[in-house]
Amino acid sequence: MMNKEKIRADFPMIQSEFEKGRIYFDSAATSFKPKCVIDKVVEYYTKESANIHRGDYDLSYQVSSEYETVRKLCAKFLNAKSENEIVFTSGASSSLNLVAYGYGQKFLKADDIILSTEAEHASNILPWFKVSEVTGARIEYIPLDKEGIFDLEAYKKVLSDLGNKIKVVTLAHVSNVLGNIVPIKEVTRLAHEVGAVVVCDGAQSVPHIKVDVQDLDVDFLCFSSHKMLGPSGVGVLYGKYELLDVMDPFMLGGGSNARFDICGNILLKNPPFKFEAGTPCVEGVLGFGEALKYLMDIGMENVEEEGRELHKYFLEEMLKLDNVIVYNPKSETSIVTFNVKDIFAQDVACYLNSQGIAVRSGNHCAKILLNVIGASETIRASLYLYNTKEEVDRAIEVIKGVTLEKCIGASI
């Protein structure tokens, strides 16, 4: 059992005078940062401010060593075979684009099939639109059930119908709108049977549930630091080494090459370094290391258990309200997506803000999901390990009393 009081004390945003008494239910967008992460970023700028890997002096060597230690820590966190399977990027979007252009655009050809769903975040579908345009590969969608939940039987039928034409299966492990967990291990096993590689968008799963890449056997996994207590500007692409080795980077520059000459001959470094051109977000990676240690100290099993319990409580209380529509009543992770009947989502979110409750409204970058759930705009409340049942109770009382008049008054 987590010591919630101790955990909340670790987060300056919760303790700040501005945020005190407010309820933050938008961690699916970005999480608060514990003090150890903030302190590490400040320490870099005040005591360690040097570039990495190419400085011939002690400070650069020290910071370079710390930076590579975070890579090893991340590999341990994911149970990757090697730290050389961990590529640092600027975020999950950057990681997903890197796979699409570095792998997909290089290896796909006309009439190959990219398999996805209508529930995907823009960052996991728009790059494949471009790959399709350039290569002639086709995008096909796995049917979801009427609640937007991944349908394993429908997936099996698509695999049976399209077989080895499918070259890439690209899916979110957890939907950023509906919070449903895709059975990615089974998805991957079946995809490999037809010779497809699996790209897993882990932006909403890695922060909340234990992810073991060797157990899941995914070929690529992409996620962001800032959704799991770390700084912004840092992401991770995990890739099986043999796939990273044949992929192309989509950025070239200092640090990515071993040598080049006047004739245009370039010898790239081995993965992961061939994908990390230019000066990285050093302070962000070091802060990300502290976030990883923080989560590992708590234990991802405990993070997952606590998250499920709090989410279940919130969901059960929401389903008791007769003035709301809940779009994901079977969700398993931190997200509750809803609307107040007959009131525009943004107006409700504005009113909740006036009551000290931060939620997200809109289409949540999943613009084609409206075809499935029948709503173009929804309200998303998302929890994390620093939220409490008391906050849920307060939010429920406010949501229960939402009226059109109150929403209009809040927006004036």
N, C-alpha and C positions, 0 to 999 in steps of 0.2 A: 504494500500500500504506500502510495506517495505521501510525503509530508507536504501537503499543498501550501501551507503557510510558509514553509521554508522556501519552496520553489518560487512562490510569488515575491518573496523578499529578494530574490536574485534578479528581478527585472526592474530596472530603473523606470521604464515607462509606466509600470503599474504603480510604482511608489511616487511618481512625480505629482506635483500639486495640480498640474493641468489635467492629468488623466485620473487622478484619485476619484473614486466613485463612479467612473465611467466603465462601460462594459465593451470590451473589444471582441467582436465576433466576426473578424475578417482575416483570420490567420491563413486561410487558403490563398489569399492574395499575397500577404507577407506576414511573417511572424515578428513578435517582439524579440529583442536580443538580451540575453543575460549579461550581467556585468562583466563576467570573465571574457566574453567576446569583445565587448566594447573596450575593455582595458587592453586587450592584445592589439587591437587596431591602434589605439593611442600610443602604446609602447613602441610599435613599429615607427610611427611618425616622430616620436620624441627620443628614441634610443637606438633604433635599428634602420633608419631610413637610408637604404642603399638598394641598388638593383642586384639582380640575382644572376648566377651562373657564369658571368663573364668578367667579374671584377677580380683583379689580382691583389686583393688586400683582405685583411682578416674579417672586417665587418661584412663584406659581400659573401665571403665563404660561410660565415655564421648564418646569415639570413637565407642563403641558398640551401644550407643543410636543414634549416627549420621548414622551409618551403617543401622540400622533398620528403621530409618526415610526415607532413600532412598528406602527401600522396600515398604513402605507405599506410597511414592511419585510415584513409578513405578505403583503400583496398581491403583492409581488415574489417571495416564497418560493413562492407558489402560481401565479404568472403570471396573476393576476386582471387584468381590464381597468382597474380603479380601486380605490383604497383605500376608496371608498364602498360596495364590495361586501363589506367585512369588518366583521362585527358582533362585538363582544366580549361574551361571556356568561360564565357561571360554570363551564362545562364542556361536554363533548360531550352529556351528558344534557339540559342546559338548551337547547342548540342544537337538538337533535332535537325536544324538546317545543315549542320556539318555532315550528318549521316545521309541526308537526302541528296546533297550535292556531291559529297566525297565518295559515297558508295552507290547510291541509286542512279545518279546521272552518269556515272562511269560504267556501270554494269548492265543497266536495263536497256531494252531495245523495243522496237515496235511490237505491239500486241502482247508484251509481257503484262502481268497484272499486279497491281499494288492493291492490297486488301486492307480496308479500314472500316470505320463505323461513322454514323452521323453524329455521334456524341463527342467527336474529337475537338480539342482546343485548336484554335487557328494555327498555332505553332507546329502542330502535328498533322496538319492537312494541307495548308497553303504551300509549303515547300514541295510536297508531292504533286500538287497541281502543276507547279513549274517543271518538275521532273517529267511529268506526263507530257507537257507541252513540248519539251525539248527532245525527248526520246521516242515519243509515240506510244509509250506504255499506257495502259488503261487503269483507271481507278474504279474499283468495285466496292460495294458496301455490304457488310454483314448485317442482315436484318436484326433489329433490336425488338424486344417485346413491347407491348403497349405502354409500359412504364419506363421504357428507355434502358432496360437491363439487358446486358449481353446475353445472347441466346446460344448456348453451346451447341445445341442440336442444329440450329440454323447455320452455324459456322461449319459444322461437319458436312452439311449438305452442300454449302458453297465449295468446300474443299473437294468433295466428291465430283461436283459438276465441272469445276475448273482445273482441278488437278495440278500438274506441274507447270501450267501457265503462270501460276502464282509464284512470284519471285520475292515479294516483300509483304509481310503482315505488320502493320504499324498501328498500335493501340495504346491508349492510356490504361495503365494498371488500375487506377482509380479515376473515375470521371470527376472533373472539376466542377460540374454542375450538379450531378446526382449522387456522387459519393459512393457509387457501386463499385465493388471489387471485381475485376475481370479475372477469371481463373487462368492466369497467365502461364502457369506451369503446363497445364493441359493444352492451352492454345499453342504454346511453343512446341510441345511434343508432336502435335498433329501437323503443325506447319513444317517441321523438319522432315516429316514423312513424305511431303510432296516437294522437298528441296527448297523451301522458302526460308529466308532469314526473318527474324522477329526483332522489330524496333519497339521498345517499351518506353512510353512516356511515364516516368516515375515521379513527376513533379508533385503529385498529391499522395503518392504511396510511401516514398522513402522517408518523409518526415514522420509518418504515423504508424507504420507497421514494419516489422523486421523483414528485410529484403536480402535474400541470399542468392546471388547471381548464379552460382554454380548449381544450386538446387533448382532454380527456375529454368536454367539453361538458356536464358535470353541471349541474343547475339549482341544487342545494344541496349543500354539503359541510360536515360537522360533525366537529369533533375537539377534543381537550383539550391544554392546555399541559403538564400534569404527566406525560404519557406520552412527551413528547419533550424531556426535560431541563429543562423550565420549572417554575414554581411551581404549586401547587394553587390552585383557585379561579378559574381562567381558562380559557375555551374560546373557540372561534371558530365562527361561522356564516358561511360564504361563501354568498352567493346572487347570482344574476344580478340586476342592479340593477332591471330592469323587474318582476321578481317581488317583490323586497323592497319596491318602491314601492307595490304593491297589497296587500301583507300587512298584517295587524293585529298590533300588539304585544300580548303578554299581560300586560305590566306597564306601568303609567302612573305618572308622577311627575316629579320635578324632572329637567330635562335632556332629557326626551323631547318636550316641547311648546314651541311658539313663543309661544303665548298661550292663555288661556282666560278665560271671563267668568262672571258670576254666574248666567247662564241655562243654563250647562252646555255652551256652545259651546267646542270644543277644536280648535286648529290644531296638528297634530303637525309636528315637524321632518321633514326629509327623511331617508332612510336614509343612514348606519346609525344616526343619533342617536335616531330615534324608538323604537328598540328598547333603548336604554341608559338606562333610568330609574334615578335615584338615584346615590349615590356608588359608583363601580366599585371593583374590586380594583386600585387604582393600582399598588401595589408589585408585584403579580403580573404585570400587563401589562408593566411595565418589565423585570422579570426574564425574562418570556417573550421580550422583544426580544433579550436577551442569549443566550437559548437558540437563537433563530433565527439569530443571527449565528454562534454556535458551530457549528451544523450547516452553515450556508452556507460557512463557512471550510473545513470538512472537505470539503464537497461531497456532496450527497445521492446522487450516483452512487456515490461511494466508500462511503458508509454502507450503501447497498443491496448493493454487491458484497461488502463485508466480512461483512455480515449473512448473505447467502446462503451464503457459503463456510463460516462457522462453524456455521450451522444444518444444512447438508448433512452436515458432519462429525459433529455430534451425532446427527442422525437415523440416519446409517449405522451408528454405533456402537450405538445403541439397538436397531436392527433385528437386530443380532447376538445379543442377549440372549434366552435361551429362557424366562426367567421373567417377561417383560413382554408386554403387549398394547399395541401402538402404534396409535392410532386415526386418525392422519393421516400415513400413510407417503408420501403424495404432496404434502405441504405445501411451500410455497415460501418462507415467511417465518420469523420468529423462534421460532415456537411448536412444541413437541413435546408432544403430549397422550397420556397412557398410563395404564395400571394395572399393578400387580404382580399376577400371577395369584393369585386366591383370597384376596386381602387387601384390606380396605376402604381406599379412597383416603385418607381422613383419617388412618388409622393409619400408612400409609406416609409421608405428608407429615410426621407427627409424628416418625417415626424419622429421616427425612432431616434435619429440623431439629436433632435431637440430634447429627447428624454435621456440622452447620454448613452445611447446604444449604437455602436458602429457595426453596420452590415453592408453588404454589397448588393447593388441592384443592376439589372440590365440583362444582356444575353451571355455575359461571362466568357466572351470570345469563342462561343460554340454556336455560331449563327445558324447552322443547319439542323440543330437539335430540335428547333421549334416544330419541324415537320413531324417529330415523334411525340413530343409532350403537349403540343398544341398551345404553347405560350411563348411569345417572343421575348418577353421581359419577365424576370422573376427576381425574388429576393433570396439571397444566399447568406445564411448564417453559418459560420465555420468556427469550430472550437479547437483549442490546443491544450497542452498540459498545464497551463497556468490558469485556465478557466475553472469556475466552481459551480456547484449546484445552486448556490445562493444567487449567482449571476443569472443562471437559467431561470430561477423562480421570478426574479425581478423582471426579466425580459418577457416572460410569459404573461405576467400581469399587465405590462404595457401593451403587448400585442393583442391581448384579449379586449382591451378597451379602445382599439384603433377605430376611428370613424372618419368619414370623408371630411367632415367639418374640422376635425382636429388636424387632419393632413393639410387642408387648405390654410388653416391658421398658422401652421408651422412654416409654410412656404412664403407667407406674406412678408 
